[in-house]
Amino acid sequence: MAFSPDGTKVLTAGEDNSLRIWDIQKRQEVKTLENPRMPYYIRFSNEGSKVLIVIEDPFTPEGHEADTCTALIWSPRSARAPVPLQELQGKIEAADFSPDGSRLITIGKQTREITQWNANTGKTLNVLRGHEDDVYDARYSPDGRTIASGSKDTSVHIWDSETGRELYRLQGHRDAVTAVVFSADNSKLVTASWDKTSRLYVLQFAELREMARKRLPIFSQSTSPK
């Protein structure tokens, strides 16, 4: 289940393979989408105009669980059919929409990459590569200009969302980084790790972008919580 960002609607997925949007105040169903199988992951875009639907592919002829999935972007406010993510490989484990709903990032199962998609066409925009082990979390900044990601390799990477270029690499954790969260004003990032700590990083995005523009070497900085 998932609430719409404004809290007025709730999205449910049932064993009948349907996806239903309900108006909370009226207690009425307002939209239904039939799927070939039950979705295992659903997520509203931040402005509420789109829904990511991830459906596990059928079992193999040998009876084994499939290691692939089908992902659709549904726009409930329009009559247009859901748009599939094209050339999707593997299973989606987590995803995040950009603040304006125009882009989407996904993390696959046991992958070191983050894929960024055009949420209107389903086409790949770029693939963020640089982590040395599985990526566990990735989030857009509130202004949509950057992406933060945490990995089993213990590092946090900051990316330019337009170009896919790595801007900065944050070190300090001694075990896998499992969660990353931006502050509302884009200036801070909080991370969580299997090392049983959370860390607070103060980010200077203007300086980071200037470094990337000049193609200066990327350096690392660790900031411990005060």
HELIX and SHEET records of a PDB file:
HELIX    1   1 PHE A  205  LYS A  214  1                                  10    
SHEET    1   A 4 ALA A   2  PHE A   3  0                                        
SHEET    2   A 4 LYS A   9  ALA A  13 -1                                        
SHEET    3   A 4 SER A  18  ASP A  23 -1                                        
SHEET    4   A 4 GLN A  28  GLU A  34 -1                                        
SHEET    1   B 4 PRO A  39  PHE A  44  0                                        
SHEET    2   B 4 VAL A  51  GLU A  56 -1                                        
SHEET    3   B 4 CYS A  69  TRP A  74 -1                                        
SHEET    4   B 4 VAL A  83  PRO A  84 -1                                        
SHEET    1   C 4 ILE A  92  PHE A  97  0                                        
SHEET    2   C 4 ARG A 103  GLY A 108 -1                                        
SHEET    3   C 4 ILE A 114  ASN A 118 -1                                        
SHEET    4   C 4 THR A 124  LEU A 128 -1                                        
SHEET    1   D 5 VAL A 135  TYR A 140  0                                        
SHEET    2   D 5 THR A 146  SER A 151 -1                                        
SHEET    3   D 5 VAL A 156  ASP A 160 -1                                        
SHEET    4   D 5 GLU A 166  LEU A 170 -1                                        
SHEET    5   D 5 SER A 220  GLN A 221  1                                        
SHEET    1   E 3 VAL A 177  PHE A 182  0                                        
SHEET    2   E 3 LYS A 188  SER A 193 -1                                        
SHEET    3   E 3 SER A 198  VAL A 202 -1                                        
END                                                                             
